[in-house]
Every structure is written in structure tokens, then in C-alpha cells.
Amino acid sequence: MKVFTNVKDLGDLNVSLKEALEIKKNRFAYKHLGENKTLLMVFFNSSLRTRLSTQKAAMNLGMNTMVLDVNQGAWKLETERGVVMDGDKPEHMLEAIPVMACYCDVIGVRSFAQFENKTDDYSEKILNQFIRYSGKPVFSMEGATTHPLQAFADLITIEEYKKKERPKVVLTWAPHPRVLPQAVPNSFADFMNEADVDFVITHPEGYELDEKFVRGAKIEYNQHKAFEGADFIYAKNWAAYSDPNYGKILSKDRNWTVDEKKMSLTDKAYFMHCLPVRRNMIVTDDVIESPQSIVIPEAANREISAQLVIKRML
Ligand code: CP
């Protein structure tokens, strides 16, 4: 595996799930693979889970790890070719990337959508420069449009907790005070569309996601109806995708907050969220603290999804 940005990069999903569960059973079995190899993690944005789980995964594989926070202590990077660099960015990505690549064997990159230009965001301008100019295997630690390590961990968690052969999985939009990217819901849809689940997306009108990820999945604008009989509720906020509202907040309606009343419409569904989560905006205290909440095992599986990807790259 040279690149990991979406579900297709995993190949057969059932084989990948089986491999992930085997890794989970014995996470130190492949410690020899990473001997004298180095993972470089490049962060353009903040992180708790991705930073720790990916380092842990690399350590399980016997690797050394280096972390670069581009906006804290490194030179600010210019991303555009042809720019007269007389501003506040002293280094260009076109030198910085091959230099970083000199010191490592595998690279993980986190670079969120900037919501200044939809075309730039949806072309994954920064992540693709790493893929093109590093000469090293590169995986997304959340790009502008996808968060595949999260979605794979979500799928592993669903596989572990499902009580039916084909569970009903509902992705629900929920309110948030800040503008958030579409990367998590895009990747969740990307993975659920390939998995053996009955997948439904519910959101207010105007929050339609890119069809490239939705791929004809059922959209139900009535959140209560969508929750009926669900086995998993996956909550997430995202900003509008469709023009002319790209990157805008169209609603902060707390009637969309996931609460106990809505959860009672489900078939004792498990509650999922990628974290960090804004309590009593996205989900009530009662629901996230309930026995049906699996947000912590879901976060724990981030180590496993990262380990499978790095293992294949090694
Ligand atoms: N879910 C997730 O990616 O968390 P972090 O932003 O803390 O890494």
C-alpha cells in the first residue's frame, strides 16, 4: 500500500476487517516490520486521538516516530507555485516535502479544509503534494475531504458490536457552534456504502454531502423517522457542502441534538461519535454517558485502523 485516503485503498473490506481483528488480538506480532524504520506525522491542525493512536500503532510495529506541528515551531509553508515569496512564509512545500521525506520511511499528514476555496479543498491540495513529491508511502490523518483512519475504526467498531447480520446504521447531522469540515461524514459514507449495512443519512435540507461519497445512499430529512429501528446512531456536524453555501453554517437547531427520546425510537442503538464532541449540542450528557454509548471503544480502535495501514505500508 503506497497511499491511504479512502476505502478503495484497503482493497477487499472483509479481508481488511479480518486482518484488523487479528492485529487487535496480538498487536505486537509484527514488531519486526518497523525495526529501524521511522514514521513522520505532519500536523497542520490540532489532534488528540490521531496523534496518540497513530504513534502507538507505529510503536506496536517497532517503528520510531517523529511529529512535526507545522504551525508551531516549524517555518510557515507556501503551498502555491509561482508566488513571489515576500510575505510571512519563508519555506515552500516543494522543498519542505522532499526534505521531510529524507528523514523517514512513511508519512502521515493531517491538513483540514480551509473553506476559502471549495476546488482547492476538494482537490486535497496539500495531501496530494505529499503523495506526489515525497516519494514515500503517505496516509491521511484527516485531509480536507476524508478521514479514512476514523471511518475504518468506526467500521471495526460496528463489526464488533453488531447484533444483526445487516445492521441499520444512521449518520445524523447535529448542531455545532463552529464551522466543521465534511471529512468525517464523507469517509463514514464512503466506508458504509462498501460495508454490509443498511445505511441511512439524515440532515436538515441544505446539508447534502458530495455525491462522490453518498453514492445514492438513502437520505431521510425527518430525523425521527431515520432513527426508527436503527442499530447504530453516528452523530456528526458538518458545514454545508453545496454551492453557494459551501463552508457555511445554515442551522444550529438543537432540535437535531441526539437525546434519549430520539434514541428510544431505535432498536436499542449504540451511540457513536468520532470525538471530540460538544455535549448538549451534538448529544446530551445522558446519551453519551449511557451504556449504549461506544465512543471510547470506537476511539480505541483508531490504534487498530492505523496499525493495519502502517503495517501494509511497511
Ligand atoms: N477523531 C479524531 O480524529 O480526533 P482528533 O482530532 O483528536 O485526532
py3Dmol code that shows the C-alpha trace and the ligand (Angstrom):
import py3Dmol

protein = """\
ATOM      1  CA  MET A   1       0.000   0.000   0.000  1.00  0.00           C
ATOM      2  CA  LYS A   2       1.517   3.328  -1.104  1.00  0.00           C
ATOM      3  CA  VAL A   3      -1.381   5.679  -0.360  1.00  0.00           C
ATOM      4  CA  PHE A   4      -4.336   5.615   2.033  1.00  0.00           C
ATOM      5  CA  THR A   5      -7.004   8.263   1.565  1.00  0.00           C
ATOM      6  CA  ASN A   6     -10.236   6.311   1.003  1.00  0.00           C
ATOM      7  CA  VAL A   7     -11.960   2.937   1.363  1.00  0.00           C
ATOM      8  CA  LYS A   8     -10.792   1.657  -2.043  1.00  0.00           C
ATOM      9  CA  ASP A   9      -7.149   1.836  -0.893  1.00  0.00           C
ATOM     10  CA  LEU A  10      -7.883  -1.047   1.512  1.00  0.00           C
ATOM     11  CA  GLY A  11      -8.887  -3.463  -1.249  1.00  0.00           C
ATOM     12  CA  ASP A  12     -11.273  -6.190  -0.044  1.00  0.00           C
ATOM     13  CA  LEU A  13     -13.019  -4.748   3.022  1.00  0.00           C
ATOM     14  CA  ASN A  14     -13.847  -8.122   4.570  1.00  0.00           C
ATOM     15  CA  VAL A  15     -10.204  -9.211   4.301  1.00  0.00           C
ATOM     16  CA  SER A  16      -9.172  -5.882   5.874  1.00  0.00           C
ATOM     17  CA  LEU A  17     -11.660  -6.280   8.723  1.00  0.00           C
ATOM     18  CA  LYS A  18     -10.386  -9.797   9.419  1.00  0.00           C
ATOM     19  CA  GLU A  19      -6.792  -8.551   9.406  1.00  0.00           C
ATOM     20  CA  ALA A  20      -7.705  -5.663  11.749  1.00  0.00           C
ATOM     21  CA  LEU A  21      -9.319  -8.033  14.253  1.00  0.00           C
ATOM     22  CA  GLU A  22      -6.245 -10.306  14.097  1.00  0.00           C
ATOM     23  CA  ILE A  23      -3.977  -7.305  14.766  1.00  0.00           C
ATOM     24  CA  LYS A  24      -6.186  -6.383  17.727  1.00  0.00           C
ATOM     25  CA  LYS A  25      -5.774  -9.861  19.218  1.00  0.00           C
ATOM     26  CA  ASN A  26      -1.974  -9.669  19.045  1.00  0.00           C
ATOM     27  CA  ARG A  27      -0.851  -6.127  18.342  1.00  0.00           C
ATOM     28  CA  PHE A  28       2.877  -6.822  18.878  1.00  0.00           C
ATOM     29  CA  ALA A  29       3.092  -9.750  16.439  1.00  0.00           C
ATOM     30  CA  TYR A  30       4.616  -7.584  13.682  1.00  0.00           C
ATOM     31  CA  LYS A  31       7.153  -5.671  15.794  1.00  0.00           C
ATOM     32  CA  HIS A  32       9.973  -6.766  13.489  1.00  0.00           C
ATOM     33  CA  LEU A  33       8.446  -4.978  10.473  1.00  0.00           C
ATOM     34  CA  GLY A  34       9.233  -1.496  11.752  1.00  0.00           C
ATOM     35  CA  GLU A  35      12.751  -2.115  13.014  1.00  0.00           C
ATOM     36  CA  ASN A  36      14.982   0.843  12.028  1.00  0.00           C
ATOM     37  CA  LYS A  37      12.038   2.488  10.234  1.00  0.00           C
ATOM     38  CA  THR A  38      10.644   5.911  11.041  1.00  0.00           C
ATOM     39  CA  LEU A  39       7.117   7.312  10.802  1.00  0.00           C
ATOM     40  CA  LEU A  40       6.843  11.078  10.321  1.00  0.00           C
ATOM     41  CA  MET A  41       3.500  12.580  11.325  1.00  0.00           C
ATOM     42  CA  VAL A  42       2.892  16.064   9.921  1.00  0.00           C
ATOM     43  CA  PHE A  43       0.123  18.090  11.547  1.00  0.00           C
ATOM     44  CA  PHE A  44      -1.233  21.274  10.007  1.00  0.00           C
ATOM     45  CA  ASN A  45      -4.134  21.079  12.541  1.00  0.00           C
ATOM     46  CA  SER A  46      -4.700  20.029  16.143  1.00  0.00           C
ATOM     47  CA  SER A  47      -5.319  16.445  17.262  1.00  0.00           C
ATOM     48  CA  LEU A  48      -5.611  14.255  20.341  1.00  0.00           C
ATOM     49  CA  ARG A  49      -6.750  10.809  19.145  1.00  0.00           C
ATOM     50  CA  THR A  50      -4.988  10.711  15.786  1.00  0.00           C
ATOM     51  CA  ARG A  51      -1.712  11.919  17.266  1.00  0.00           C
ATOM     52  CA  LEU A  52      -1.658   9.345  20.077  1.00  0.00           C
ATOM     53  CA  SER A  53      -3.276   6.343  18.381  1.00  0.00           C
ATOM     54  CA  THR A  54      -1.089   6.590  15.268  1.00  0.00           C
ATOM     55  CA  GLN A  55       2.100   6.896  17.313  1.00  0.00           C
ATOM     56  CA  LYS A  56       1.004   3.913  19.416  1.00  0.00           C
ATOM     57  CA  ALA A  57       0.278   1.904  16.268  1.00  0.00           C
ATOM     58  CA  ALA A  58       3.748   2.695  14.894  1.00  0.00           C
ATOM     59  CA  MET A  59       5.378   1.766  18.211  1.00  0.00           C
ATOM     60  CA  ASN A  60       3.471  -1.551  18.224  1.00  0.00           C
ATOM     61  CA  LEU A  61       5.139  -2.207  14.862  1.00  0.00           C
ATOM     62  CA  GLY A  62       8.595  -1.413  16.258  1.00  0.00           C
ATOM     63  CA  MET A  63       8.946   1.946  14.475  1.00  0.00           C
ATOM     64  CA  ASN A  64      10.433   5.215  15.618  1.00  0.00           C
ATOM     65  CA  THR A  65       8.105   8.203  15.345  1.00  0.00           C
ATOM     66  CA  MET A  66       8.642  11.905  14.696  1.00  0.00           C
ATOM     67  CA  VAL A  67       5.897  14.531  14.946  1.00  0.00           C
ATOM     68  CA  LEU A  68       6.002  17.901  13.208  1.00  0.00           C
ATOM     69  CA  ASP A  69       3.436  20.563  14.103  1.00  0.00           C
ATOM     70  CA  VAL A  70       3.770  22.809  11.083  1.00  0.00           C
ATOM     71  CA  ASN A  71       2.123  25.800  12.715  1.00  0.00           C
ATOM     72  CA  GLN A  72       4.035  25.548  15.997  1.00  0.00           C
ATOM     73  CA  GLY A  73       7.794  25.907  15.698  1.00  0.00           C
ATOM     74  CA  ALA A  74       8.302  24.980  12.017  1.00  0.00           C
ATOM     75  CA  TRP A  75       8.632  27.500   9.174  1.00  0.00           C
ATOM     76  CA  LYS A  76       5.328  28.591   7.698  1.00  0.00           C
ATOM     77  CA  LEU A  77       4.923  26.846   4.346  1.00  0.00           C
ATOM     78  CA  GLU A  78       3.958  28.352   1.000  1.00  0.00           C
ATOM     79  CA  THR A  79       1.734  25.988  -0.987  1.00  0.00           C
ATOM     80  CA  GLU A  80       1.308  27.877  -4.288  1.00  0.00           C
ATOM     81  CA  ARG A  81       3.858  27.640  -7.107  1.00  0.00           C
ATOM     82  CA  GLY A  82       4.745  30.918  -8.840  1.00  0.00           C
ATOM     83  CA  VAL A  83       4.188  33.064  -5.755  1.00  0.00           C
ATOM     84  CA  VAL A  84       6.777  35.810  -5.072  1.00  0.00           C
ATOM     85  CA  MET A  85       7.673  34.757  -1.547  1.00  0.00           C
ATOM     86  CA  ASP A  86       7.980  38.204   0.009  1.00  0.00           C
ATOM     87  CA  GLY A  87       5.345  37.546   2.706  1.00  0.00           C
ATOM     88  CA  ASP A  88       5.326  35.680   6.014  1.00  0.00           C
ATOM     89  CA  LYS A  89       6.047  32.188   4.572  1.00  0.00           C
ATOM     90  CA  PRO A  90       9.821  31.544   4.363  1.00  0.00           C
ATOM     91  CA  GLU A  91       9.724  27.959   3.021  1.00  0.00           C
ATOM     92  CA  HIS A  92       7.980  26.328   0.059  1.00  0.00           C
ATOM     93  CA  MET A  93       6.275  22.911   0.236  1.00  0.00           C
ATOM     94  CA  LEU A  94       8.232  21.907  -2.884  1.00  0.00           C
ATOM     95  CA  GLU A  95      11.472  21.913  -0.846  1.00  0.00           C
ATOM     96  CA  ALA A  96       9.979  21.098   2.563  1.00  0.00           C
ATOM     97  CA  ILE A  97       8.284  17.847   1.480  1.00  0.00           C
ATOM     98  CA  PRO A  98      11.337  16.136  -0.101  1.00  0.00           C
ATOM     99  CA  VAL A  99      13.456  17.311   2.850  1.00  0.00           C
ATOM    100  CA  MET A 100      10.989  15.777   5.360  1.00  0.00           C
ATOM    101  CA  ALA A 101      10.984  12.599   3.254  1.00  0.00           C
ATOM    102  CA  CYS A 102      14.797  12.296   3.653  1.00  0.00           C
ATOM    103  CA  TYR A 103      14.345  11.542   7.342  1.00  0.00           C
ATOM    104  CA  CYS A 104      11.558   8.927   7.323  1.00  0.00           C
ATOM    105  CA  ASP A 105      10.062   5.846   5.658  1.00  0.00           C
ATOM    106  CA  VAL A 106       6.317   6.506   5.980  1.00  0.00           C
ATOM    107  CA  ILE A 107       4.444   9.824   6.259  1.00  0.00           C
ATOM    108  CA  GLY A 108       1.053  10.643   7.828  1.00  0.00           C
ATOM    109  CA  VAL A 109      -0.478  14.046   7.072  1.00  0.00           C
ATOM    110  CA  ARG A 110      -3.292  15.994   8.725  1.00  0.00           C
ATOM    111  CA  SER A 111      -4.474  19.008   6.721  1.00  0.00           C
ATOM    112  CA  PHE A 112      -8.087  20.186   7.132  1.00  0.00           C
ATOM    113  CA  ALA A 113     -10.308  22.029   4.673  1.00  0.00           C
ATOM    114  CA  GLN A 114      -9.696  25.765   4.820  1.00  0.00           C
ATOM    115  CA  PHE A 115     -13.118  26.770   3.429  1.00  0.00           C
ATOM    116  CA  GLU A 116     -11.566  29.547   1.337  1.00  0.00           C
ATOM    117  CA  ASN A 117     -11.892  27.735  -1.973  1.00  0.00           C
ATOM    118  CA  LYS A 118     -14.004  24.601  -2.489  1.00  0.00           C
ATOM    119  CA  THR A 119     -11.957  23.487  -5.511  1.00  0.00           C
ATOM    120  CA  ASP A 120      -8.706  23.686  -3.520  1.00  0.00           C
ATOM    121  CA  ASP A 121     -10.251  21.798  -0.586  1.00  0.00           C
ATOM    122  CA  TYR A 122     -11.830  19.071  -2.731  1.00  0.00           C
ATOM    123  CA  SER A 123      -8.630  18.604  -4.772  1.00  0.00           C
ATOM    124  CA  GLU A 124      -6.775  17.787  -1.489  1.00  0.00           C
ATOM    125  CA  LYS A 125      -4.090  20.252  -2.498  1.00  0.00           C
ATOM    126  CA  ILE A 126      -1.752  19.723   0.468  1.00  0.00           C
ATOM    127  CA  LEU A 127      -2.151  15.955   0.966  1.00  0.00           C
ATOM    128  CA  ASN A 128      -1.646  15.350  -2.766  1.00  0.00           C
ATOM    129  CA  GLN A 129       1.584  17.350  -2.756  1.00  0.00           C
ATOM    130  CA  PHE A 130       2.941  14.967  -0.107  1.00  0.00           C
ATOM    131  CA  ILE A 131       1.840  11.990  -2.222  1.00  0.00           C
ATOM    132  CA  ARG A 132       3.432  13.489  -5.338  1.00  0.00           C
ATOM    133  CA  TYR A 133       6.689  14.941  -4.019  1.00  0.00           C
ATOM    134  CA  SER A 134       7.734  12.801  -1.016  1.00  0.00           C
ATOM    135  CA  GLY A 135       8.468   9.517  -2.817  1.00  0.00           C
ATOM    136  CA  LYS A 136       7.311   7.759   0.388  1.00  0.00           C
ATOM    137  CA  PRO A 137       4.080   5.944   1.326  1.00  0.00           C
ATOM    138  CA  VAL A 138       1.618   8.585   2.555  1.00  0.00           C
ATOM    139  CA  PHE A 139      -1.566   8.155   4.566  1.00  0.00           C
ATOM    140  CA  SER A 140      -4.228  10.664   5.520  1.00  0.00           C
ATOM    141  CA  MET A 141      -4.596  11.524   9.189  1.00  0.00           C
ATOM    142  CA  GLU A 142      -7.631  13.615   8.050  1.00  0.00           C
ATOM    143  CA  GLY A 143      -7.404  15.586   4.884  1.00  0.00           C
ATOM    144  CA  ALA A 144      -9.646  18.334   3.560  1.00  0.00           C
ATOM    145  CA  THR A 145     -12.299  15.873   2.406  1.00  0.00           C
ATOM    146  CA  THR A 146     -11.729  12.473   4.063  1.00  0.00           C
ATOM    147  CA  HIS A 147     -10.779  10.900   7.397  1.00  0.00           C
ATOM    148  CA  PRO A 148     -10.298   7.246   6.430  1.00  0.00           C
ATOM    149  CA  LEU A 149      -8.478   6.115   9.609  1.00  0.00           C
ATOM    150  CA  GLN A 150     -11.533   7.254  11.580  1.00  0.00           C
ATOM    151  CA  ALA A 151     -14.044   5.602   9.249  1.00  0.00           C
ATOM    152  CA  PHE A 152     -12.115   2.323   9.264  1.00  0.00           C
ATOM    153  CA  ALA A 153     -12.034   2.388  13.091  1.00  0.00           C
ATOM    154  CA  ASP A 154     -15.799   3.090  13.005  1.00  0.00           C
ATOM    155  CA  LEU A 155     -16.375   0.079  10.768  1.00  0.00           C
ATOM    156  CA  ILE A 156     -14.247  -2.179  13.004  1.00  0.00           C
ATOM    157  CA  THR A 157     -16.348  -0.996  15.986  1.00  0.00           C
ATOM    158  CA  ILE A 158     -19.632  -1.701  14.184  1.00  0.00           C
ATOM    159  CA  GLU A 159     -18.351  -5.162  13.261  1.00  0.00           C
ATOM    160  CA  GLU A 160     -17.531  -5.848  16.926  1.00  0.00           C
ATOM    161  CA  TYR A 161     -20.851  -4.590  18.343  1.00  0.00           C
ATOM    162  CA  LYS A 162     -23.401  -5.572  15.689  1.00  0.00           C
ATOM    163  CA  LYS A 163     -26.154  -7.978  16.748  1.00  0.00           C
ATOM    164  CA  LYS A 164     -27.650  -8.430  13.286  1.00  0.00           C
ATOM    165  CA  GLU A 165     -26.060  -9.665  10.077  1.00  0.00           C
ATOM    166  CA  ARG A 166     -27.038  -6.398   8.322  1.00  0.00           C
ATOM    167  CA  PRO A 167     -27.499  -3.643  10.938  1.00  0.00           C
ATOM    168  CA  LYS A 168     -29.214  -0.323  10.254  1.00  0.00           C
ATOM    169  CA  VAL A 169     -26.593   2.444  10.563  1.00  0.00           C
ATOM    170  CA  VAL A 170     -27.754   6.072  10.677  1.00  0.00           C
ATOM    171  CA  LEU A 171     -25.439   9.016  10.100  1.00  0.00           C
ATOM    172  CA  THR A 172     -27.135  12.036  11.635  1.00  0.00           C
ATOM    173  CA  TRP A 173     -26.168  15.698  11.331  1.00  0.00           C
ATOM    174  CA  ALA A 174     -26.273  17.504  14.702  1.00  0.00           C
ATOM    175  CA  PRO A 175     -25.745  21.167  15.640  1.00  0.00           C
ATOM    176  CA  HIS A 176     -22.373  22.763  16.466  1.00  0.00           C
ATOM    177  CA  PRO A 177     -21.295  26.363  17.119  1.00  0.00           C
ATOM    178  CA  ARG A 178     -18.336  26.352  14.689  1.00  0.00           C
ATOM    179  CA  VAL A 179     -17.763  25.601  11.006  1.00  0.00           C
ATOM    180  CA  LEU A 180     -16.660  21.958  10.682  1.00  0.00           C
ATOM    181  CA  PRO A 181     -15.348  20.096   7.600  1.00  0.00           C
ATOM    182  CA  GLN A 182     -17.162  17.267   5.799  1.00  0.00           C
ATOM    183  CA  ALA A 183     -14.187  14.867   6.085  1.00  0.00           C
ATOM    184  CA  VAL A 184     -15.659  12.611   8.789  1.00  0.00           C
ATOM    185  CA  PRO A 185     -19.163  12.225   7.284  1.00  0.00           C
ATOM    186  CA  ASN A 186     -17.667  11.855   3.782  1.00  0.00           C
ATOM    187  CA  SER A 187     -15.428   8.978   4.875  1.00  0.00           C
ATOM    188  CA  PHE A 188     -18.119   7.412   7.036  1.00  0.00           C
ATOM    189  CA  ALA A 189     -20.421   7.342   3.982  1.00  0.00           C
ATOM    190  CA  ASP A 190     -17.550   6.082   1.813  1.00  0.00           C
ATOM    191  CA  PHE A 191     -16.995   3.108   4.137  1.00  0.00           C
ATOM    192  CA  MET A 192     -20.650   2.368   4.973  1.00  0.00           C
ATOM    193  CA  ASN A 193     -21.506   2.234   1.268  1.00  0.00           C
ATOM    194  CA  GLU A 194     -18.969  -0.572   0.860  1.00  0.00           C
ATOM    195  CA  ALA A 195     -19.953  -2.394   4.074  1.00  0.00           C
ATOM    196  CA  ASP A 196     -22.799  -4.874   4.558  1.00  0.00           C
ATOM    197  CA  VAL A 197     -25.114  -2.431   6.393  1.00  0.00           C
ATOM    198  CA  ASP A 198     -28.445  -0.687   5.793  1.00  0.00           C
ATOM    199  CA  PHE A 199     -27.111   2.881   5.596  1.00  0.00           C
ATOM    200  CA  VAL A 200     -29.282   5.991   6.080  1.00  0.00           C
ATOM    201  CA  ILE A 201     -28.183   9.643   6.265  1.00  0.00           C
ATOM    202  CA  THR A 202     -30.331  12.257   7.988  1.00  0.00           C
ATOM    203  CA  HIS A 203     -29.732  16.024   7.976  1.00  0.00           C
ATOM    204  CA  PRO A 204     -31.613  19.273   7.516  1.00  0.00           C
ATOM    205  CA  GLU A 205     -32.193  20.344   3.901  1.00  0.00           C
ATOM    206  CA  GLY A 206     -29.160  22.202   2.568  1.00  0.00           C
ATOM    207  CA  TYR A 207     -26.634  19.883   4.237  1.00  0.00           C
ATOM    208  CA  GLU A 208     -26.363  17.399   1.347  1.00  0.00           C
ATOM    209  CA  LEU A 209     -22.867  15.905   1.070  1.00  0.00           C
ATOM    210  CA  ASP A 210     -20.804  15.301  -2.081  1.00  0.00           C
ATOM    211  CA  GLU A 211     -22.456  12.560  -4.188  1.00  0.00           C
ATOM    212  CA  LYS A 212     -18.979  11.064  -4.713  1.00  0.00           C
ATOM    213  CA  PHE A 213     -19.238   9.824  -1.113  1.00  0.00           C
ATOM    214  CA  VAL A 214     -23.028   9.484  -0.691  1.00  0.00           C
ATOM    215  CA  ARG A 215     -23.301   7.311  -3.837  1.00  0.00           C
ATOM    216  CA  GLY A 216     -27.091   7.045  -3.750  1.00  0.00           C
ATOM    217  CA  ALA A 217     -27.386   6.175  -0.029  1.00  0.00           C
ATOM    218  CA  LYS A 218     -30.844   6.775   1.451  1.00  0.00           C
ATOM    219  CA  ILE A 219     -31.371  10.379   2.638  1.00  0.00           C
ATOM    220  CA  GLU A 220     -34.159  10.927   5.195  1.00  0.00           C
ATOM    221  CA  TYR A 221     -34.803  14.566   6.117  1.00  0.00           C
ATOM    222  CA  ASN A 222     -37.005  13.550   9.079  1.00  0.00           C
ATOM    223  CA  GLN A 223     -34.529  12.671  11.839  1.00  0.00           C
ATOM    224  CA  HIS A 224     -37.160  10.867  13.961  1.00  0.00           C
ATOM    225  CA  LYS A 225     -38.115   8.662  11.027  1.00  0.00           C
ATOM    226  CA  ALA A 226     -34.467   7.924  10.269  1.00  0.00           C
ATOM    227  CA  PHE A 227     -33.861   6.771  13.855  1.00  0.00           C
ATOM    228  CA  GLU A 228     -36.704   4.194  13.798  1.00  0.00           C
ATOM    229  CA  GLY A 229     -35.291   0.681  14.228  1.00  0.00           C
ATOM    230  CA  ALA A 230     -31.669   1.846  13.985  1.00  0.00           C
ATOM    231  CA  ASP A 231     -28.872  -0.306  15.428  1.00  0.00           C
ATOM    232  CA  PHE A 232     -26.160   2.368  15.339  1.00  0.00           C
ATOM    233  CA  ILE A 233     -26.520   6.156  15.538  1.00  0.00           C
ATOM    234  CA  TYR A 234     -23.442   8.008  14.274  1.00  0.00           C
ATOM    235  CA  ALA A 235     -23.683  11.721  15.077  1.00  0.00           C
ATOM    236  CA  LYS A 236     -21.578  14.414  13.439  1.00  0.00           C
ATOM    237  CA  ASN A 237     -21.803  18.045  12.498  1.00  0.00           C
ATOM    238  CA  TRP A 238     -20.623  19.384   9.149  1.00  0.00           C
ATOM    239  CA  ALA A 239     -20.841  22.691   7.328  1.00  0.00           C
ATOM    240  CA  ALA A 240     -22.802  22.997   4.090  1.00  0.00           C
ATOM    241  CA  TYR A 241     -21.164  21.439   1.016  1.00  0.00           C
ATOM    242  CA  SER A 242     -23.442  22.639  -1.802  1.00  0.00           C
ATOM    243  CA  ASP A 243     -22.909  25.936  -3.614  1.00  0.00           C
ATOM    244  CA  PRO A 244     -23.455  28.794  -2.944  1.00  0.00           C
ATOM    245  CA  ASN A 245     -23.300  27.880   0.766  1.00  0.00           C
ATOM    246  CA  TYR A 246     -20.034  25.892   0.839  1.00  0.00           C
ATOM    247  CA  GLY A 247     -18.481  26.166   4.308  1.00  0.00           C
ATOM    248  CA  LYS A 248     -21.462  27.959   5.847  1.00  0.00           C
ATOM    249  CA  ILE A 249     -23.484  27.141   8.972  1.00  0.00           C
ATOM    250  CA  LEU A 250     -27.126  27.016   7.869  1.00  0.00           C
ATOM    251  CA  SER A 251     -28.569  25.837  11.192  1.00  0.00           C
ATOM    252  CA  LYS A 252     -27.746  25.497  14.877  1.00  0.00           C
ATOM    253  CA  ASP A 253     -31.152  23.960  15.605  1.00  0.00           C
ATOM    254  CA  ARG A 254     -30.871  21.991  18.849  1.00  0.00           C
ATOM    255  CA  ASN A 255     -33.964  20.007  17.886  1.00  0.00           C
ATOM    256  CA  TRP A 256     -31.357  17.926  15.988  1.00  0.00           C
ATOM    257  CA  THR A 257     -29.340  17.159  19.164  1.00  0.00           C
ATOM    258  CA  VAL A 258     -29.288  13.400  19.854  1.00  0.00           C
ATOM    259  CA  ASP A 259     -31.221  12.832  23.092  1.00  0.00           C
ATOM    260  CA  GLU A 260     -32.792   9.925  24.989  1.00  0.00           C
ATOM    261  CA  LYS A 261     -36.223  10.480  23.417  1.00  0.00           C
ATOM    262  CA  LYS A 262     -34.809  10.025  19.922  1.00  0.00           C
ATOM    263  CA  MET A 263     -32.663   7.068  20.998  1.00  0.00           C
ATOM    264  CA  SER A 264     -35.847   5.385  22.289  1.00  0.00           C
ATOM    265  CA  LEU A 265     -37.076   5.241  18.648  1.00  0.00           C
ATOM    266  CA  THR A 266     -34.166   2.959  17.769  1.00  0.00           C
ATOM    267  CA  ASP A 267     -33.672  -0.776  18.324  1.00  0.00           C
ATOM    268  CA  LYS A 268     -31.501  -0.109  21.411  1.00  0.00           C
ATOM    269  CA  ALA A 269     -28.961   1.518  19.124  1.00  0.00           C
ATOM    270  CA  TYR A 270     -25.376   2.132  20.056  1.00  0.00           C
ATOM    271  CA  PHE A 271     -24.311   5.783  20.000  1.00  0.00           C
ATOM    272  CA  MET A 272     -21.134   6.666  18.090  1.00  0.00           C
ATOM    273  CA  HIS A 273     -19.139   9.862  17.521  1.00  0.00           C
ATOM    274  CA  CYS A 274     -15.550  10.342  16.341  1.00  0.00           C
ATOM    275  CA  LEU A 275     -14.764  12.810  19.186  1.00  0.00           C
ATOM    276  CA  PRO A 276     -14.093  15.495  20.240  1.00  0.00           C
ATOM    277  CA  VAL A 277     -17.796  16.075  20.859  1.00  0.00           C
ATOM    278  CA  ARG A 278     -19.687  19.150  22.078  1.00  0.00           C
ATOM    279  CA  ARG A 279     -22.023  17.824  24.781  1.00  0.00           C
ATOM    280  CA  ASN A 280     -25.598  19.107  24.729  1.00  0.00           C
ATOM    281  CA  MET A 281     -25.069  20.447  21.208  1.00  0.00           C
ATOM    282  CA  ILE A 282     -24.357  17.169  19.350  1.00  0.00           C
ATOM    283  CA  VAL A 283     -25.534  14.764  22.079  1.00  0.00           C
ATOM    284  CA  THR A 284     -26.962  15.047  25.587  1.00  0.00           C
ATOM    285  CA  ASP A 285     -24.952  14.052  28.660  1.00  0.00           C
ATOM    286  CA  ASP A 286     -27.421  11.214  29.301  1.00  0.00           C
ATOM    287  CA  VAL A 287     -26.912   9.588  25.898  1.00  0.00           C
ATOM    288  CA  ILE A 288     -23.120   9.864  25.770  1.00  0.00           C
ATOM    289  CA  GLU A 289     -22.857   8.519  29.327  1.00  0.00           C
ATOM    290  CA  SER A 290     -25.346   5.688  28.735  1.00  0.00           C
ATOM    291  CA  PRO A 291     -24.300   2.017  28.425  1.00  0.00           C
ATOM    292  CA  GLN A 292     -25.227   2.267  24.718  1.00  0.00           C
ATOM    293  CA  SER A 293     -22.507   4.844  24.101  1.00  0.00           C
ATOM    294  CA  ILE A 294     -19.452   3.221  22.466  1.00  0.00           C
ATOM    295  CA  VAL A 295     -17.418   6.359  21.799  1.00  0.00           C
ATOM    296  CA  ILE A 296     -14.459   5.134  23.893  1.00  0.00           C
ATOM    297  CA  PRO A 297     -14.064   1.674  22.265  1.00  0.00           C
ATOM    298  CA  GLU A 298     -14.527   3.486  18.950  1.00  0.00           C
ATOM    299  CA  ALA A 299     -11.599   5.806  19.779  1.00  0.00           C
ATOM    300  CA  ALA A 300      -9.564   2.795  20.980  1.00  0.00           C
ATOM    301  CA  ASN A 301      -9.979   1.208  17.541  1.00  0.00           C
ATOM    302  CA  ARG A 302      -8.122   4.154  15.998  1.00  0.00           C
ATOM    303  CA  GLU A 303      -4.928   2.365  17.088  1.00  0.00           C
ATOM    304  CA  ILE A 304      -6.013  -0.730  15.145  1.00  0.00           C
ATOM    305  CA  SER A 305      -7.019   1.050  11.935  1.00  0.00           C
ATOM    306  CA  ALA A 306      -3.716   2.967  11.944  1.00  0.00           C
ATOM    307  CA  GLN A 307      -1.725  -0.179  12.656  1.00  0.00           C
ATOM    308  CA  LEU A 308      -3.239  -2.049   9.716  1.00  0.00           C
ATOM    309  CA  VAL A 309      -2.442   0.809   7.325  1.00  0.00           C
ATOM    310  CA  ILE A 310       1.143   1.326   8.553  1.00  0.00           C
ATOM    311  CA  LYS A 311       1.751  -2.444   8.599  1.00  0.00           C
ATOM    312  CA  ARG A 312       0.718  -2.701   4.939  1.00  0.00           C
ATOM    313  CA  MET A 313       2.927   0.274   4.065  1.00  0.00           C
ATOM    314  CA  LEU A 314       5.911  -1.329   5.792  1.00  0.00           C
TER     315      LEU A 314
END
"""
ligand_1 = """\
8
CP
N -11.400 11.773 15.824
C -10.217 12.397 15.688
O -9.611 12.396 14.623
O -9.762 13.006 16.815
P -8.550 14.042 16.869
O -8.969 15.246 16.036
O -8.384 14.383 18.315
O -7.340 13.420 16.282
"""
view = py3Dmol.view(width=600, height=400)
view.addModel(protein, "pdb")
view.setStyle({"model": 0}, {"cartoon": {"style": "trace"}})
view.addModel(ligand_1, "xyz")
view.setStyle({"model": 1}, {"stick": {}})
view.zoomTo()
view.show()
